[in-house]
Amino acid sequence: MGGSTAVAYGGEAVGDVQITAAAVSGGKDVAIGLADKTVTGSVTATDPSGIWDADFHLWRGADPDNPDGYLKPNEDTTPVDCVASSATTSTCSKTFTFEPDSWLTNADAGTWTLQTVNTSSTGDLKATATASAAGYLRWNFTGASTTPAVKATGDYVDVQ
């Protein structure tokens, strides 16, 4: 399998959260054979009030609501392991297990695209990406203890 992607969803935050890096397997290609393969995905984020948790999943395709491939982290319902490099910046990690005998097919081979999301101090979301194929873009907030999950209406992106 080619390079992989971490998708990070902006959460409720005080300040200006910025995701400065996202990688799977340290940015190296992940080769999946016949046995299960567990890799680590990490997101580095910064916020004036600090970072203590993050939520992200792996997906492949043009539309995250209808992905060609999707993988939940092994720590899907537990807080992730975040290591602070300063009072404002942390790198948060989760593990993902690819199970070739369970759901992967040859169609899943290839490169998985990268998308990160930033939130402002007022909760506004902002992201910049170059579309390589037509498809839908949609914001998706998975929820927090004080805020319910929300999915925005999808916007179609037509690549000429």
trRosetta pair geometry for C-beta under 8 A, 3 or more apart (Angstrom, degrees):
i j d omega theta_ij theta_ji phi_ij phi_ji
1 4 7.0 40 129 -68 117 98
1 29 7.3 174 92 -179 57 84
1 30 5.2 -17 76 87 106 86
1 31 6.5 167 29 -115 65 27
1 32 4.8 38 -12 3 113 106
1 98 7.3 -145 1 -128 155 166
1 108 6.8 -30 -109 127 115 89
1 109 5.6 -131 -103 -127 61 57
1 110 7.2 -31 -152 36 65 32
1 112 7.8 16 168 -21 110 105
2 29 5.8 -66 -155 -132 38 103
2 30 7.9 24 96 44 17 70
2 109 7.1 91 -11 174 85 64
2 110 5.1 -28 12 165 124 26
2 111 3.9 -63 107 -74 142 60
2 112 7.1 169 82 -3 91 65
3 24 7.5 133 -178 57 65 105
3 27 7.4 -10 -137 -169 111 53
3 29 5.7 -72 -68 -98 58 66
3 30 7.7 99 -127 8 25 81
3 111 5.1 17 50 -134 87 88
3 112 6.7 -130 105 41 62 72
4 24 3.8 -49 82 65 116 151
4 25 6.7 86 31 13 121 107
4 30 5.5 12 -25 10 123 128
4 39 7.2 116 34 96 158 156
4 41 7.5 -97 114 -95 124 105
4 58 5.9 -21 178 -141 113 129
4 112 4.6 18 -140 45 50 127
5 22 7.5 36 -166 126 60 122
5 24 6.8 -35 2 -10 9 126
5 58 6.1 130 76 -143 65 76
5 59 7.0 -57 84 57 116 53
5 60 7.1 139 31 -84 119 68
5 112 4.1 -131 6 122 99 98
5 113 5.4 13 -70 86 156 30
5 114 4.7 -157 -129 -84 102 53
5 115 7.0 47 177 12 129 70
6 22 4.2 -139 63 -179 115 112
6 23 6.9 -4 -2 38 123 14
6 24 5.9 160 -45 -53 90 91
6 41 4.5 142 -90 -175 116 121
6 42 7.3 -117 -51 58 163 27
6 43 5.8 -151 131 -67 147 96
6 56 4.9 33 179 152 97 141
6 57 7.9 144 -155 75 59 20
6 58 6.4 -51 -100 -87 46 73
6 114 7.2 19 45 -132 60 83
7 56 5.6 169 79 -160 49 87
7 57 5.5 -21 56 65 107 68
7 58 6.9 151 5 -108 91 22
7 59 5.6 1 -17 23 141 102
7 64 6.6 125 -141 -118 162 135
7 115 5.4 15 -121 65 83 99
8 19 5.2 141 78 -101 154 158
8 22 6.1 -139 -20 -95 119 135
8 43 5.0 110 -85 -122 135 151
8 45 7.6 176 -177 -68 155 122
8 54 6.5 -34 -139 -176 109 115
8 55 7.5 126 -148 82 63 51
8 56 4.4 -37 -93 -93 63 118
8 115 7.8 -158 33 104 65 68
8 116 5.3 15 44 -133 113 69
8 117 5.9 -150 96 31 81 85
9 55 5.8 -31 51 88 103 100
9 56 6.9 174 7 -94 72 61
9 117 6.1 13 -135 42 31 143
9 140 6.0 -77 -114 92 129 76
9 141 5.9 155 170 -116 122 45
9 142 5.6 115 74 -4 160 98
10 13 7.2 -85 -178 -2 89 123
10 17 6.2 148 -140 82 95 134
10 117 4.4 -109 -30 120 96 114
10 118 6.5 45 -87 144 128 10
10 119 3.8 136 -173 -42 136 109
10 125 5.5 -174 34 -111 148 98
10 141 7.1 -51 75 -103 71 96
11 17 7.6 81 49 -28 73 174
11 53 7.8 -14 33 95 168 95
11 54 7.7 -154 -7 -127 129 48
11 55 6.7 101 -64 21 121 108
11 119 7.4 -114 54 -5 35 152
11 141 7.2 127 -110 -150 47 98
11 144 5.7 100 -165 -67 107 125
12 123 7.3 -15 -127 -111 62 106
12 144 5.0 -99 14 20 116 158
12 146 6.6 -82 56 68 170 104
12 147 5.1 145 -50 -1 134 145
13 17 4.6 18 117 -33 176 123
13 47 5.9 -114 -173 -129 129 147
13 49 7.7 173 -177 49 84 119
13 119 5.4 130 36 84 123 133
13 121 7.9 -96 105 -118 90 42
13 123 7.7 155 46 -96 74 64
14 47 7.5 100 77 167 60 125
14 48 7.8 -88 117 69 81 95
14 49 4.9 36 84 -1 106 154
14 121 7.1 21 -174 -143 44 80
15 47 4.6 118 89 -175 132 90
15 48 4.1 -161 -136 38 140 96
15 49 4.9 -172 -16 0 137 95
15 121 5.4 -34 -147 -101 14 90
16 47 6.6 173 70 -132 44 67
16 48 6.5 58 31 -10 83 102
16 118 7.7 9 177 178 75 106
16 119 7.6 -163 -149 97 40 59
16 120 5.8 -13 -118 -143 81 49
16 121 5.3 -41 -61 -47 74 83
17 45 6.0 -3 -168 -178 92 120
17 46 7.4 157 -150 81 47 43
17 47 4.6 -17 -94 -83 67 111
17 51 7.5 102 -129 -92 99 104
17 118 6.2 -179 96 -155 73 63
17 119 4.8 29 47 50 110 91
18 45 6.6 163 84 -155 42 70
18 46 5.2 -13 59 57 93 90
18 47 7.4 165 17 -71 65 60
18 118 5.2 4 -113 -122 60 114
19 22 6.3 18 163 -47 122 105
19 43 5.8 -45 -144 -173 112 107
19 44 7.1 117 -163 79 62 51
19 45 4.9 -36 -101 -97 60 89
19 116 4.2 -144 87 -171 134 124
19 117 6.8 60 7 56 133 42
19 118 6.3 -137 15 -78 81 72
20 44 5.0 -56 65 102 93 102
20 45 6.7 159 9 -105 80 31
20 46 6.1 39 -22 -4 122 107
20 89 7.6 -18 19 -137 139 117
21 42 7.6 4 112 111 99 95
21 43 7.1 167 90 -155 59 41
21 44 4.1 26 48 35 99 115
21 91 7.7 -21 71 -113 113 102
22 41 7.6 3 -173 -179 83 94
22 42 7.2 -176 -145 94 45 52
22 43 4.9 -2 -105 -108 83 77
22 44 7.6 -142 -64 23 46 68
22 56 7.4 -162 -137 -155 121 163
22 114 6.1 155 81 -154 120 110
22 116 5.5 -177 -14 -78 135 112
23 26 6.0 22 141 -146 134 14
23 27 4.5 -52 -144 -57 124 75
23 41 7.2 -176 96 -150 43 57
23 42 5.6 -4 59 56 83 89
24 27 7.6 112 55 -73 47 29
24 30 6.6 -48 127 -35 113 131
24 39 5.7 54 176 131 93 132
24 40 7.4 172 -153 92 55 41
24 41 4.6 -23 -101 -101 80 83
24 42 7.9 166 -87 17 36 63
24 58 6.7 54 -87 -99 146 124
24 96 7.3 -31 -139 33 117 133
24 112 7.9 18 22 67 150 128
25 28 4.8 -90 126 60 105 85
25 29 7.5 -51 91 89 141 14
25 30 5.0 161 -14 -73 156 98
25 39 4.5 -49 -65 -157 96 124
25 40 6.7 123 -82 51 43 65
25 41 8.0 -18 -21 -80 55 56
26 40 7.8 44 -35 72 73 102
30 37 6.7 144 179 131 105 140
30 39 5.4 -50 -113 -67 134 155
30 98 7.3 134 146 -11 132 147
31 37 7.7 -170 88 -112 49 164
32 37 5.2 -133 -113 16 75 141
32 98 5.0 -84 -109 120 129 146
32 100 5.5 153 160 -68 113 115
32 104 6.3 -79 135 165 154 169
33 37 7.4 108 27 -51 71 121
33 100 7.1 -108 101 -15 30 159
34 100 6.0 -119 -139 77 29 144
34 101 7.4 47 -172 -52 67 99
35 100 7.5 50 55 26 13 118
36 97 5.5 3 -179 -177 113 106
36 98 6.7 164 -157 82 59 55
36 99 5.1 -12 -109 -104 95 67
36 100 7.3 -154 -86 11 43 78
37 97 7.1 158 80 -154 38 57
37 98 4.7 -5 59 53 92 105
37 100 7.8 52 2 -27 97 101
38 74 7.4 11 -138 -39 114 141
38 95 5.4 14 -179 178 106 116
38 96 6.9 164 -150 83 60 38
38 97 4.5 -25 -93 -96 82 80
38 98 7.7 -167 -77 19 33 66
39 95 7.0 163 83 -152 32 69
39 96 5.6 -19 61 61 82 90
39 98 7.3 27 2 -9 105 103
40 93 5.4 -3 -175 -169 109 116
40 94 7.3 157 -153 82 63 33
40 95 5.4 -42 -97 -97 64 71
40 96 7.8 155 -102 17 17 77
41 56 6.5 -130 125 99 132 120
41 58 6.5 -156 -73 -60 152 104
41 73 7.0 -110 41 -99 123 111
41 93 6.8 157 82 -151 45 63
41 94 5.4 -14 60 63 96 83
41 95 7.5 159 15 -106 75 20
41 96 5.8 45 -15 -11 114 117
42 91 5.4 13 -179 177 118 102
42 92 6.7 161 -153 82 67 41
42 93 4.4 -25 -97 -95 88 82
42 94 7.9 168 -82 21 45 59
43 54 5.2 -149 68 154 130 161
43 56 5.6 129 -34 -17 138 153
43 91 7.1 170 85 -153 36 59
43 92 5.3 -14 60 59 88 92
43 93 8.0 177 20 -78 61 41
43 116 7.7 149 -139 -120 109 107
44 85 7.9 1 -144 7 112 132
44 89 6.8 18 -179 -176 93 100
44 90 7.3 -165 -143 101 59 36
44 91 4.5 -27 -94 -98 82 82
44 92 7.8 167 -87 16 33 65
45 51 4.8 130 87 -100 104 157
45 54 6.3 151 3 -88 139 130
45 89 7.1 -175 96 -143 37 63
45 90 6.4 -10 60 61 78 75
45 92 7.0 -7 15 5 107 109
46 51 6.9 -94 -105 -26 20 123
46 88 5.2 40 -161 137 89 94
46 89 4.3 -23 -97 -94 91 84
46 90 8.0 153 -88 18 48 56
47 50 6.1 -41 76 54 95 13
47 51 5.5 120 19 -61 108 81
47 88 6.2 -155 70 -166 39 80
48 88 5.9 -23 -118 -125 25 119
49 88 7.7 83 40 -121 16 76
50 84 7.0 -19 -152 -114 106 125
50 87 5.9 -77 -82 166 104 58
50 88 5.8 -106 -84 -113 53 35
50 90 7.0 60 -175 -24 75 115
51 54 6.9 14 180 -53 116 101
51 82 6.2 -142 121 -165 91 144
51 84 7.5 162 61 -100 80 82
51 88 7.7 61 -8 169 85 40
51 89 6.8 11 16 -151 118 23
51 90 3.9 -140 78 32 108 113
51 92 6.9 -110 143 -38 121 114
52 82 5.9 170 -162 61 30 152
52 90 7.1 109 -78 1 28 167
53 79 5.2 -80 -115 -145 115 97
53 80 6.1 127 -150 36 66 87
53 82 6.3 -118 -82 -25 32 138
53 92 6.9 89 -162 -119 25 146
54 80 5.6 -47 55 43 76 144
54 82 6.7 121 1 -84 97 116
54 92 3.8 151 25 71 123 159
55 80 7.5 -176 -82 -21 45 124
55 142 5.6 -117 128 53 151 140
56 73 7.3 73 82 -38 62 129
56 94 6.7 -175 63 20 87 135
57 70 6.7 13 150 -168 126 85
57 71 6.6 172 -177 81 85 52
57 72 5.8 -39 -126 -110 112 47
57 73 6.5 -125 -105 -22 62 84
58 69 7.7 -28 126 120 94 97
58 70 7.2 154 93 -157 63 39
58 71 4.3 -3 64 55 108 104
58 73 7.9 113 -5 -66 88 72
58 96 5.6 43 -3 -126 132 165
58 112 6.4 18 -175 157 97 160
59 64 5.3 89 100 -129 162 81
59 67 4.2 -104 -168 -112 108 157
59 69 6.6 166 -156 92 48 60
59 70 4.7 1 -110 -107 88 74
59 71 7.3 -168 -73 22 49 65
59 112 7.1 158 97 -165 31 116
60 67 5.8 103 60 -179 47 107
60 68 4.8 -65 104 67 92 99
60 69 4.0 21 38 48 114 100
60 70 7.5 -137 24 -60 68 47
60 108 7.0 122 54 -149 154 74
60 110 7.5 120 -164 81 140 101
60 112 4.1 -86 -91 -119 97 91
60 113 7.1 120 -134 15 58 75
61 64 7.5 158 75 -80 97 37
61 66 7.1 -108 127 103 150 62
61 67 4.2 166 31 -150 128 58
61 68 3.6 151 -71 -3 111 87
61 69 6.9 154 -26 23 101 61
61 135 7.5 167 152 -140 79 158
62 131 7.7 56 -142 -152 101 98
62 133 5.2 -97 -86 88 130 108
62 134 7.1 34 -167 98 157 36
62 135 2.7 -176 147 -58 125 167
62 136 7.1 99 129 31 93 55
63 66 4.5 13 97 50 122 87
63 67 6.7 -145 86 -72 60 48
63 135 4.9 -142 -49 178 86 112
63 136 4.4 42 -111 52 111 95
63 137 8.0 -117 -113 -67 66 29
63 138 7.5 45 -156 9 81 108
63 154 7.2 13 -141 -138 110 143
64 67 5.7 7 -138 -62 37 104
64 115 7.8 -96 -59 48 129 154
64 138 6.7 -132 53 57 100 94
64 140 6.5 -125 102 4 132 141
65 136 7.1 -42 37 93 111 130
65 138 5.8 11 -23 47 122 144
65 140 7.3 162 -70 -70 92 137
65 151 7.3 87 -93 -159 127 138
65 154 6.8 -104 21 -73 141 128
66 136 7.8 65 29 43 108 124
67 70 4.5 118 66 -58 138 98
68 107 7.2 -125 -179 141 110 104
68 108 7.2 167 137 -108 97 64
69 104 7.7 35 -129 -111 126 74
69 108 4.8 92 -81 -130 140 101
69 112 7.1 -86 72 -103 120 115
71 96 5.2 74 133 -163 128 122
71 97 8.0 -165 -169 62 122 43
71 98 6.9 -47 -112 -89 151 69
72 76 4.7 11 166 -91 117 128
72 96 7.8 171 98 -124 30 90
73 76 5.4 160 68 -70 73 64
73 80 7.7 -5 129 -96 163 108
73 94 3.8 -24 -147 158 147 135
73 95 6.5 111 -164 67 89 40
73 96 5.5 -74 -113 -79 60 78
74 94 6.9 171 41 175 73 87
74 95 4.6 -13 24 82 125 93
74 96 6.6 -163 -19 -94 84 27
74 97 5.9 70 -68 -10 111 101
75 78 4.8 -84 -164 61 87 96
75 79 7.7 -48 167 86 123 23
75 80 5.8 125 106 -98 144 67
75 81 7.9 -169 -56 -11 173 82
75 94 5.0 -131 43 -136 112 96
75 95 6.8 91 -11 34 98 76
79 82 8.0 -67 162 -4 100 101
80 92 4.7 72 107 -179 133 106
80 93 6.4 172 175 67 110 36
80 94 5.1 -69 -122 -67 117 90
81 92 6.9 149 81 -154 45 61
81 93 5.2 -28 71 58 99 90
81 94 7.7 158 26 -76 83 47
82 90 4.4 30 177 160 107 137
82 91 7.0 165 -151 82 63 34
82 92 4.2 -25 -94 -94 87 85
82 93 7.8 165 -86 12 40 65
83 90 6.2 156 75 -158 33 84
83 91 5.5 -15 58 58 89 86
83 92 7.9 171 16 -82 60 40
83 93 7.8 13 1 -1 101 107
84 87 7.1 34 -178 -96 131 22
84 89 6.9 118 -156 85 65 50
84 90 4.7 -46 -93 -93 56 92
85 89 5.1 -37 58 98 97 105
85 90 6.8 165 7 -104 74 34
85 91 6.7 53 -26 -10 111 96
86 89 4.7 44 43 35 98 95
98 104 6.1 40 -178 -50 98 141
99 102 3.7 22 114 18 121 124
99 103 6.5 63 77 21 94 83
99 104 6.9 171 84 -4 45 103
100 104 4.5 -59 -120 59 56 124
104 108 4.8 -100 -149 48 79 153
105 108 5.6 116 55 -5 57 98
106 109 5.8 -27 -171 -3 53 116
113 132 7.7 -163 -98 21 137 121
115 127 6.7 32 -170 -173 90 144
115 129 5.9 -21 -113 -83 88 145
116 127 6.7 176 88 -128 52 106
117 125 5.9 -21 -171 -157 110 105
117 126 7.7 137 -162 66 64 39
117 127 5.0 -50 -108 -70 64 121
117 139 7.7 112 -128 -130 144 88
118 125 7.1 140 78 -154 51 54
118 126 5.1 -30 69 64 102 88
118 127 6.8 158 18 -77 77 65
119 123 6.0 -24 -170 -142 113 34
119 124 6.8 147 -157 72 61 41
119 125 5.8 -31 -98 -93 71 62
119 126 7.8 153 -96 18 25 77
120 123 6.8 -38 66 32 74 18
120 124 4.3 9 27 50 118 94
120 126 7.0 60 -38 -5 98 116
125 139 5.7 118 78 -123 165 136
131 134 7.3 62 157 -91 131 30
131 135 7.2 -167 -152 38 118 90
131 137 8.0 -94 -84 -55 121 118
131 157 4.9 -167 -84 137 164 139
131 159 5.0 -143 115 -75 111 114
132 159 6.9 31 149 -123 14 165
133 159 5.8 -128 -153 26 14 148
134 156 7.4 12 -177 -179 94 89
134 157 6.3 -169 -144 96 54 67
134 158 5.2 8 -121 -129 112 44
134 159 4.8 -136 -60 21 67 86
135 156 7.6 -145 129 -146 19 63
135 157 6.1 -4 62 54 55 96
136 154 3.9 6 -175 179 126 130
136 155 6.7 141 -156 69 70 35
136 156 5.7 -43 -96 -96 72 55
136 157 7.1 155 -109 11 19 82
137 154 6.7 142 67 -158 35 75
137 155 5.1 -26 62 63 91 91
137 157 5.5 59 -16 -27 110 120
138 151 6.3 21 158 -175 124 90
138 152 5.5 -175 -163 73 78 83
138 153 7.2 -125 -122 121 104 20
138 154 4.1 -54 -67 -96 112 75
138 155 7.1 158 -77 14 60 67
139 150 7.9 1 113 109 99 94
139 151 7.4 168 92 -153 60 45
139 152 4.2 47 50 12 95 127
140 150 7.7 -174 -149 94 40 54
140 151 5.1 1 -113 -112 79 82
140 152 7.4 -117 -65 19 48 77
141 147 7.3 -45 142 126 134 122
141 149 6.1 -175 100 -148 71 53
141 150 4.8 20 50 50 108 86
141 151 7.7 -154 32 -71 62 44
142 149 5.4 -26 -168 -116 28 106
143 147 6.2 -167 -149 98 56 72
143 148 5.5 -35 -117 -173 107 30
143 149 3.6 -55 -46 -59 107 75
143 150 7.8 129 -72 -5 72 63
144 147 4.6 37 46 42 96 94
